[in-house]
Amino acid sequence: MAASLPETQRAVCFHPPAYDIRVESVPIPRIVHPDDAIVKINLAGLCGSDLHIYRGHEGVSEVAICGHELVGEVVALGASFSADAIDRPELYSTLKIGDKVVSPFTVSCGECQFCRLGATCRCVHSTLFGIPVLPGGQAQYARIPKAGGTLYSLSSLQSHSYSGRTIDISSITDSSLILLADILPTGVFAALQVLQHPKLSPMLTGTPYPSSSFLPYSHAPLKAQASTPLQSSDRLLSIAVIGLGPVGVCATVALLDMLASLAKDRGLRFQVIAIDLVESRRRKMEAVYATIDKDGKGSGQFRVATVDEGVDLVREWTGGTGCNAIVEVVGNASALRLAYQLVRPFGVISSVGVHQEPPIPFTGREVYDKNVSFDFGRCPVRATFPLALDILLKRQDVFGGAGKEADLIDRVVRLDDAPEWYRVFDKGECGKVLFDPWLR
Amino acid sequence: MAASLPETQRAVCFHPPAYDIRVESVPIPRIVHPDDAIVKINLAGLCGSDLHIYRGHEGVSEVAICGHELVGEVVALGASFSADAIDRPELYSTLKIGDKVVSPFTVSCGECQFCRLGATCRCVHSTLFGIPVLPGGQAQYARIPKAGGTLYSLSSLQSHSYSGRTIDISSITDSSLILLADILPTGVFAALQVLQHPKLSPMLTGTPYPSSSFLPYSHAPLKAQASTPLQSSDRLLSIAVIGLGPVGVCATVALLDMLASLAKDRGLRFQVIAIDLVESRRRKMEAVYATIDKDGKGSGQFRVATVDEGVDLVREWTGGTGCNAIVEVVGNASALRLAYQLVRPFGVISSVGVHQEPPIPFTGREVYDKNVSFDFGRCPVRATFPLALDILLKRQDVFGGAGKEADLIDRVVRLDDAPEWYRVFDKGECGKVLFDPWLR
């Protein structure tokens, strides 16, 4: 099944070894496997991790079509897409030409054991878009492998309701939907890893660790010979977010939204400190926070801080004890050291920063003596889509395009101007940029 | 309140710098703070971590009464113990002279925020027994600070029932109860950290990550556009235990007991591989396993293995994918490397081994690329007592003294022979030794 497509398209091409971006005419991708879909791209994102390749840090030695964030429409489907594909991921039997779709930044088949279990980031077919073996989304068209597992269809959804307020999903803009490709699910995952961790269960449940509602097995408890009971001050959850790039901002908004619900439903209180070295990022976070509805902020305290201010504020707000949890969205050793410094004993560090070769900067004694828990690694984006879309819809005050200062998207630009925008973005002189491949 | 006590007692004393243990006459401890209790010791344990001091690795530079595992009877109570102490931990108003008690290896006050939250290992008053500032339990009497928070009373408990079978708690021997001081709660905690971790929720719940039953907040999920459904083979939980010293054996027995319940109640299946370098430890684990009732083994597979056999078996049993989780009970870099090698992507490492100065032996890229979660640190023993006692009672087949080969306690010896038993234990020529301070 395919609409009639032209022969060539414009695409943003990386030429090795580094700092060489050219917009070129290349063949339009075709279905090469029955599970493929071809997507006509409405918008493609320029992401911080594109810069790893741009700067030559990934050792990419062949020409590659860049980009791993895309939203678009299906224009061709392989032979696997059929009403008969009933023992396969749902979209193999339901996806249609013309459907609006978003793709995670990696392929996930939806059929291997990792995908079935929701660990879609570890799919055995996982491949990052935007490298030589898998051309990316900064183009007019892209081929999506394992498309019935990889893609998420917006066309199959009509609306979603939040306490009386109904959101029409077709009204959500492409520049909002593209946040689903990477940064919003990664932020949601970062926040979720913290709030799901059993070490935080006493604050959520009001019962001491190991909270019986978190026990995995049926159990007739013996008398605890209790400590003094939890006080309301014990249920004040203190969380720091380290790193306020786009993912950090998404993580903060998601965290605040979840905490606002928890505070309402379960009676805990919270304080969140969002930390970054860079002034423009802190200003963006401030502006974003200002746009959040009361419902999404909840009744907690919130502060944006430099590293030094953050250290002082954590000391002041927690009486020197430290935060219950840290969300680390930077991905280097100094961010991990700061996380360790700020976390309280028996606390949790959720690290979604993309760490590189340097060793994890802790001694065995440090992690033992502080009872630290760590969750490292990549977001299972595809599995996190339903949750991320939920927050995207609910928090359109932020993610719907909140006006210049607070907008997570700095600007939408022409694909042909990609070389210039890579330069500007690399220098940190602009925020998140989207390419509209049809803008002339 | 105090029974009349003699003036001096026999005690096992460490003399710095190393390898110098003497059994000496020392003053019997007295109440020095209203929260103190004096316990007449029935049995005291010799633990692997006593060897850190013995070998001079802890830099202890003064004479110290050794030992941090004790079970005994209350012979004196400070003025804080009173029916009026109603706003304090329960035992301040209920503990009586003559009560049978067990003490965790560290003080925990039961009143600071860490204790209220169940993180008793991080009590602000935490002090290890058996160091110069806090004389230990290898003696005839010991002073227990913050005793209303620290101690656990067995006398206040009568019996506990398991599907029709009722266990009389007064019938449990001291050499069984002393397992509560350290090794059994630590093993239970190690197992619990694995089974409570949200990354294992798909195997427990049969729904993909992020399982909605593990979501901390109320949420109207959007359509998942599902992967293919979980297969029964996806719910085969594979767990390796690394290190089969007494804590490792306890962790394995606790894990099997919890898994047996989960298999019965929730329909998952499991396979457990218990790994150690040392043949005598592997033999002990085999013998212990042979004593476990069908009810505590469940229907899972179990194998004891050397490191090489373990690596092969994990490959074979998991089709090369690796274990869902690892319980690490050794506390050095090579055990952590083995844990990393054996864990599957998106897996969990619960590390209760006591790690020292060497760095955590992973690069940032390794932990990111494998999505590894780690839980490090000391067991909150006091908070884990009710769960550990539950398993102690339920698994008297193992913990009640299972006969020579399978017994977790190698022998009960005279306190006066401590210098010799430290030497033998240090050389690895005996298993766990208990001192009976009244044996002549």
Chai-1 contact restraints between the chains, C-beta under 6 A:
chainA,res_idxA,chainB,res_idxB,connection_type,confidence,min_distance_angstrom,max_distance_angstrom,comment,restraint_id
A,P89,B,S227,contact,1.0,0.0,6.0,A-B,restraint_1
A,P89,B,T228,contact,1.0,0.0,6.0,A-B,restraint_2
A,E90,B,Q225,contact,1.0,0.0,6.0,A-B,restraint_3
A,E90,B,A226,contact,1.0,0.0,6.0,A-B,restraint_4
A,L91,B,Q225,contact,1.0,0.0,6.0,A-B,restraint_5
A,G110,B,S227,contact,1.0,0.0,6.0,A-B,restraint_6
A,E111,B,T228,contact,1.0,0.0,6.0,A-B,restraint_7
A,Q113,B,D234,contact,1.0,0.0,6.0,A-B,restraint_8
A,C115,B,S227,contact,1.0,0.0,6.0,A-B,restraint_9
A,R116,B,S227,contact,1.0,0.0,6.0,A-B,restraint_10
A,R116,B,T228,contact,1.0,0.0,6.0,A-B,restraint_11
A,R116,B,L230,contact,1.0,0.0,6.0,A-B,restraint_12
A,R116,B,D234,contact,1.0,0.0,6.0,A-B,restraint_13
A,L117,B,P202,contact,1.0,0.0,6.0,A-B,restraint_14
A,L117,B,P208,contact,1.0,0.0,6.0,A-B,restraint_15
A,L117,B,D234,contact,1.0,0.0,6.0,A-B,restraint_16
A,G118,B,P202,contact,1.0,0.0,6.0,A-B,restraint_17
A,G118,B,P208,contact,1.0,0.0,6.0,A-B,restraint_18
A,G118,B,Y209,contact,1.0,0.0,6.0,A-B,restraint_19
A,A119,B,F346,contact,1.0,0.0,6.0,A-B,restraint_20
A,R122,B,P345,contact,1.0,0.0,6.0,A-B,restraint_21
A,R122,B,F346,contact,1.0,0.0,6.0,A-B,restraint_22
A,Y152,B,Q225,contact,1.0,0.0,6.0,A-B,restraint_23
A,L192,B,P210,contact,1.0,0.0,6.0,A-B,restraint_24
A,L195,B,P216,contact,1.0,0.0,6.0,A-B,restraint_25
A,Q196,B,P198,contact,1.0,0.0,6.0,A-B,restraint_26
A,Q196,B,F214,contact,1.0,0.0,6.0,A-B,restraint_27
A,Q196,B,P216,contact,1.0,0.0,6.0,A-B,restraint_28
A,P198,B,Q196,contact,1.0,0.0,6.0,A-B,restraint_29
A,P202,B,L117,contact,1.0,0.0,6.0,A-B,restraint_30
A,P202,B,G118,contact,1.0,0.0,6.0,A-B,restraint_31
A,L204,B,P216,contact,1.0,0.0,6.0,A-B,restraint_32
A,P208,B,L117,contact,1.0,0.0,6.0,A-B,restraint_33
A,P208,B,G118,contact,1.0,0.0,6.0,A-B,restraint_34
A,Y209,B,G118,contact,1.0,0.0,6.0,A-B,restraint_35
A,Y209,B,A383,contact,1.0,0.0,6.0,A-B,restraint_36
A,P210,B,L192,contact,1.0,0.0,6.0,A-B,restraint_37
A,F214,B,Q196,contact,1.0,0.0,6.0,A-B,restraint_38
A,P216,B,L195,contact,1.0,0.0,6.0,A-B,restraint_39
A,P216,B,Q196,contact,1.0,0.0,6.0,A-B,restraint_40
A,P216,B,L204,contact,1.0,0.0,6.0,A-B,restraint_41
A,Y217,B,M258,contact,1.0,0.0,6.0,A-B,restraint_42
A,Y217,B,S261,contact,1.0,0.0,6.0,A-B,restraint_43
A,Y217,B,L262,contact,1.0,0.0,6.0,A-B,restraint_44
A,S218,B,S261,contact,1.0,0.0,6.0,A-B,restraint_45
A,S218,B,D265,contact,1.0,0.0,6.0,A-B,restraint_46
A,P221,B,P386,contact,1.0,0.0,6.0,A-B,restraint_47
A,L222,B,P386,contact,1.0,0.0,6.0,A-B,restraint_48
A,L222,B,L389,contact,1.0,0.0,6.0,A-B,restraint_49
A,L222,B,D390,contact,1.0,0.0,6.0,A-B,restraint_50
A,A224,B,P386,contact,1.0,0.0,6.0,A-B,restraint_51
A,Q225,B,E90,contact,1.0,0.0,6.0,A-B,restraint_52
A,Q225,B,L91,contact,1.0,0.0,6.0,A-B,restraint_53
A,Q225,B,Y152,contact,1.0,0.0,6.0,A-B,restraint_54
A,A226,B,E90,contact,1.0,0.0,6.0,A-B,restraint_55
A,S227,B,P89,contact,1.0,0.0,6.0,A-B,restraint_56
A,S227,B,G110,contact,1.0,0.0,6.0,A-B,restraint_57
A,S227,B,C115,contact,1.0,0.0,6.0,A-B,restraint_58
A,S227,B,R116,contact,1.0,0.0,6.0,A-B,restraint_59
A,T228,B,P89,contact,1.0,0.0,6.0,A-B,restraint_60
A,T228,B,E111,contact,1.0,0.0,6.0,A-B,restraint_61
A,T228,B,R116,contact,1.0,0.0,6.0,A-B,restraint_62
A,L230,B,R116,contact,1.0,0.0,6.0,A-B,restraint_63
A,D234,B,Q113,contact,1.0,0.0,6.0,A-B,restraint_64
A,D234,B,R116,contact,1.0,0.0,6.0,A-B,restraint_65
A,D234,B,L117,contact,1.0,0.0,6.0,A-B,restraint_66
A,M258,B,Y217,contact,1.0,0.0,6.0,A-B,restraint_67
A,S261,B,Y217,contact,1.0,0.0,6.0,A-B,restraint_68
A,S261,B,S218,contact,1.0,0.0,6.0,A-B,restraint_69
A,L262,B,Y217,contact,1.0,0.0,6.0,A-B,restraint_70
A,D265,B,S218,contact,1.0,0.0,6.0,A-B,restraint_71
A,P345,B,R122,contact,1.0,0.0,6.0,A-B,restraint_72
A,F346,B,A119,contact,1.0,0.0,6.0,A-B,restraint_73
A,F346,B,R122,contact,1.0,0.0,6.0,A-B,restraint_74
A,H355,B,G364,contact,1.0,0.0,6.0,A-B,restraint_75
A,H355,B,R365,contact,1.0,0.0,6.0,A-B,restraint_76
A,H355,B,Y368,contact,1.0,0.0,6.0,A-B,restraint_77
A,Q356,B,G364,contact,1.0,0.0,6.0,A-B,restraint_78
A,Q356,B,R365,contact,1.0,0.0,6.0,A-B,restraint_79
A,E357,B,T363,contact,1.0,0.0,6.0,A-B,restraint_80
A,E357,B,R365,contact,1.0,0.0,6.0,A-B,restraint_81
A,P358,B,G364,contact,1.0,0.0,6.0,A-B,restraint_82
A,P359,B,P359,contact,1.0,0.0,6.0,A-B,restraint_83
A,P359,B,T363,contact,1.0,0.0,6.0,A-B,restraint_84
A,I360,B,I360,contact,1.0,0.0,6.0,A-B,restraint_85
A,I360,B,F362,contact,1.0,0.0,6.0,A-B,restraint_86
A,F362,B,I360,contact,1.0,0.0,6.0,A-B,restraint_87
A,T363,B,E357,contact,1.0,0.0,6.0,A-B,restraint_88
A,T363,B,P359,contact,1.0,0.0,6.0,A-B,restraint_89
A,G364,B,H355,contact,1.0,0.0,6.0,A-B,restraint_90
A,G364,B,Q356,contact,1.0,0.0,6.0,A-B,restraint_91
A,G364,B,P358,contact,1.0,0.0,6.0,A-B,restraint_92
A,R365,B,H355,contact,1.0,0.0,6.0,A-B,restraint_93
A,R365,B,Q356,contact,1.0,0.0,6.0,A-B,restraint_94
A,R365,B,E357,contact,1.0,0.0,6.0,A-B,restraint_95
A,V367,B,F376,contact,1.0,0.0,6.0,A-B,restraint_96
A,Y368,B,H355,contact,1.0,0.0,6.0,A-B,restraint_97
A,Y368,B,F376,contact,1.0,0.0,6.0,A-B,restraint_98
A,Y368,B,G377,contact,1.0,0.0,6.0,A-B,restraint_99
A,N371,B,G377,contact,1.0,0.0,6.0,A-B,restraint_100
A,V372,B,F376,contact,1.0,0.0,6.0,A-B,restraint_101
A,S373,B,D375,contact,1.0,0.0,6.0,A-B,restraint_102
A,F374,B,F374,contact,1.0,0.0,6.0,A-B,restraint_103
A,D375,B,S373,contact,1.0,0.0,6.0,A-B,restraint_104
A,F376,B,V367,contact,1.0,0.0,6.0,A-B,restraint_105
A,F376,B,Y368,contact,1.0,0.0,6.0,A-B,restraint_106
A,F376,B,V372,contact,1.0,0.0,6.0,A-B,restraint_107
A,G377,B,Y368,contact,1.0,0.0,6.0,A-B,restraint_108
A,G377,B,N371,contact,1.0,0.0,6.0,A-B,restraint_109
A,A383,B,Y209,contact,1.0,0.0,6.0,A-B,restraint_110
A,P386,B,P221,contact,1.0,0.0,6.0,A-B,restraint_111
A,P386,B,L222,contact,1.0,0.0,6.0,A-B,restraint_112
A,P386,B,A224,contact,1.0,0.0,6.0,A-B,restraint_113
A,L389,B,L222,contact,1.0,0.0,6.0,A-B,restraint_114
A,D390,B,L222,contact,1.0,0.0,6.0,A-B,restraint_115
